[in-house]
Amino acid sequence: MTNERLVYVVDDDDSVRRSAAFMLRHAGFKVQPVGSGVAFLKLAKGAERGCVLLDVRMPEMDGLQVQQQMIKDGIDMPVVILTGHGDVEIAVQAMRAGAINFLEKPYEKEALIGAMEEAFSRLENSDLKEMAASEAKVRLACLTGREQDVLEGLMAGFPNKTIAYDLGISPRTVEIYRANMMEKLRVRSLAEALRIGFAAEGLEDLEGQDGRAE
């Protein structure tokens, strides 16, 4: 694995760009800071392929709009989303659109490096997405019905209180189901659990299309 792994740090906040760039460079990554989503899209089409650390809340175009435009323009670079505290619903939308992970500000250096390492694993292994999809379905099979209900609520971007109301149980019970679900899926963060859920969901969509084609 080369040390010349390029990360585009896209954020309109200069202090955030400088902080992230500092941590990433010290971890051996090559960094290109970019001050806006619009500026990133202009340079990305003909730029060196890498991974993108993309802030959600930016003027002109927010992170979700940039991510959607990347898909339209065929810019195939793994994305890690940066969100503010409490922006889980936005993070869920980004992951449903294909983001690898999300980080809530302020984040620890270890979390940032881990997320970028994972992004480069996806970049360097084109078969990883398909492998992850089939594995995800197997892993979800170990969940109880209620644990799957809680995961589906989280995938919809709902907080624990809303999931509890919808299921007719207490928020504390939701927390217990959520903890059990994460333990069974062998994940340490909500982002990892969401990724498994979305991967399995995508596989089901493909299987459904195959069935209709027959």
C-alpha positions in Angstrom: 0.0 0.0 0.0 1.5 3.3 -1.1 2.0 6.3 1.2 0.7 8.5 -1.6 -2.9 8.0 -0.8 -4.7 11.3 -1.6 -7.5 12.7 0.6 -9.5 15.7 -0.6 -10.6 17.6 2.6 -13.7 19.5 1.5 -14.9 22.0 4.1 -15.6 25.8 4.0 -14.1 26.1 7.6 -10.4 26.9 7.3 -9.7 25.7 10.8 -11.4 22.3 10.2 -9.4 21.9 6.9 -6.1 22.7 8.6 -6.8 20.4 11.5 -7.9 17.5 9.4 -5.0 18.0 7.0 -2.5 18.0 9.8 -3.7 14.8 11.3 -3.9 13.0 7.9 -0.5 14.1 6.8 1.1 12.9 10.0 -0.6 9.5 9.4 1.1 9.3 6.0 -1.7 10.5 3.7 -1.3 13.1 0.9 -3.8 15.9 1.4 -5.5 18.4 -0.9 -7.7 20.9 1.1 -10.6 22.4 -0.9 -12.7 25.3 0.4 -16.1 24.4 -1.1 -18.1 21.7 -2.7 -18.3 23.7 -5.9 -14.5 24.1 -6.1 -14.1 20.3 -5.5 -16.5 19.3 -8.3 -14.6 21.6 -10.7 -11.3 20.0 -10.0 -12.4 16.4 -9.4 -13.3 15.3 -12.9 -9.7 15.5 -14.1 -8.0 15.0 -10.8 -6.0 12.2 -9.3 -8.3 9.6 -7.8 -8.5 9.5 -4.0 -10.9 9.6 -1.1 -13.0 12.5 0.0 -13.6 13.9 3.5 -16.7 15.9 2.9 -18.4 18.4 5.2 -22.2 18.4 5.1 -23.0 22.0 6.0 -21.4 24.3 3.4 -22.7 27.4 1.4 -23.6 27.2 -2.3 -23.7 23.3 -2.3 -24.0 21.2 0.9 -22.3 17.9 1.2 -25.3 15.8 0.2 -25.7 17.9 -3.0 -22.0 17.5 -3.8 -22.3 13.7 -3.2 -25.3 13.5 -5.6 -23.4 15.5 -8.2 -20.4 13.2 -7.9 -22.6 10.3 -8.8 -24.1 12.1 -11.8 -20.6 13.1 -13.0 -19.2 9.6 -12.5 -16.7 10.8 -9.9 -15.9 7.4 -8.3 -14.2 8.4 -5.1 -15.2 6.9 -1.7 -16.7 9.6 0.6 -16.5 10.0 4.4 -19.0 12.6 5.6 -18.4 15.2 8.3 -21.5 16.2 10.3 -22.2 18.4 13.3 -23.6 16.9 16.5 -27.2 15.7 16.1 -27.1 15.5 12.3 -27.6 11.7 12.3 -30.5 12.0 9.8 -28.2 13.7 7.3 -25.5 11.2 7.9 -28.0 8.4 7.2 -29.0 10.1 3.9 -25.3 10.3 2.9 -24.7 6.6 3.7 -27.8 5.6 1.8 -26.3 7.4 -1.2 -23.1 5.5 -0.8 -20.9 7.2 1.8 -18.4 4.9 3.5 -18.7 6.4 6.9 -19.6 9.5 8.8 -17.8 11.4 11.6 -19.4 13.7 14.1 -17.5 16.9 14.9 -15.4 17.1 17.1 -13.8 13.8 16.2 -10.8 11.9 17.5 -7.7 11.4 15.3 -8.1 7.6 15.6 -11.7 7.8 14.3 -10.6 10.0 11.3 -7.7 7.7 10.4 -9.8 4.6 10.8 -12.5 6.0 8.5 -10.0 7.0 5.8 -8.2 3.6 6.0 -11.6 2.0 5.4 -12.3 4.3 2.5 -9.0 3.4 0.8 -9.7 -0.3 1.3 -12.9 0.3 -0.7 -11.0 2.3 -3.3 -8.3 -0.4 -3.7 -10.7 -3.4 -3.8 -13.4 -3.0 -6.4 -15.0 -6.4 -5.3 -15.4 -5.3 -1.7 -18.8 -3.8 -2.1 -20.3 -7.0 -3.6 -18.6 -9.1 -0.9 -19.9 -6.8 1.8 -23.5 -7.0 0.4 -23.6 -10.8 0.6 -22.0 -10.9 4.0 -24.3 -8.3 5.3 -27.4 -10.4 4.6 -25.9 -13.3 6.4 -25.0 -11.2 9.4 -28.5 -9.6 9.6 -30.1 -13.1 9.7 -28.9 -13.5 13.3 -31.0 -10.5 14.6 -34.4 -11.0 16.2 -37.4 -9.3 14.7 -37.3 -6.5 17.2 -33.6 -5.9 16.7 -34.3 -5.7 12.9 -37.1 -3.2 13.6 -34.7 -1.0 15.6 -32.1 -1.2 12.8 -34.7 -0.2 10.2 -35.7 2.8 12.3 -32.1 3.8 12.6 -31.7 3.4 8.8 -34.6 5.8 8.4 -32.8 8.4 10.5 -35.1 8.2 13.5 -33.9 8.9 17.0 -34.4 6.3 19.8 -37.5 8.1 21.1 -39.3 8.0 17.7 -38.4 4.3 17.2 -39.7 3.6 20.7 -43.0 5.4 20.0 -43.4 3.6 16.6 -42.8 0.2 18.2 -44.8 0.8 21.3 -41.9 0.3 23.7 -39.7 2.5 26.0 -36.6 4.4 24.8 -34.6 2.3 27.3 -35.8 -0.9 25.7 -34.8 0.5 22.3 -31.3 1.2 23.7 -31.1 -2.5 24.9 -32.2 -3.8 21.5 -29.8 -1.4 19.8 -26.9 -2.6 22.0 -27.7 -6.2 21.3 -28.0 -5.6 17.6 -24.6 -3.9 17.4 -23.0 -6.8 19.4 -24.5 -9.4 17.1 -23.4 -7.5 14.0 -19.9 -7.1 15.6 -19.8 -3.4 15.0 -18.6 -0.5 17.2 -20.4 2.4 15.7 -23.8 3.4 14.3 -22.1 4.1 10.9 -20.9 0.4 10.7 -24.4 -0.9 11.5 -26.0 1.4 8.9 -23.6 0.3 6.3 -24.5 -3.4 6.9 -28.2 -2.6 6.7 -27.9 -0.6 3.5 -25.6 -3.2 1.9 -28.2 -5.9 2.6 -31.0 -3.6 1.4 -29.1 -3.1 -1.9 -28.6 -6.8 -2.4 -32.4 -7.4 -1.9 -33.1 -4.8 -4.5 -30.8 -6.5 -7.0 -32.3 -9.9 -6.3 -35.8 -8.4 -6.7 -34.8 -7.0 -10.1 -33.4 -10.4 -11.2 -36.6 -12.1 -10.2 -38.7 -9.7 -12.2 -36.4 -10.1 -15.2 -37.2 -13.8 -15.2 
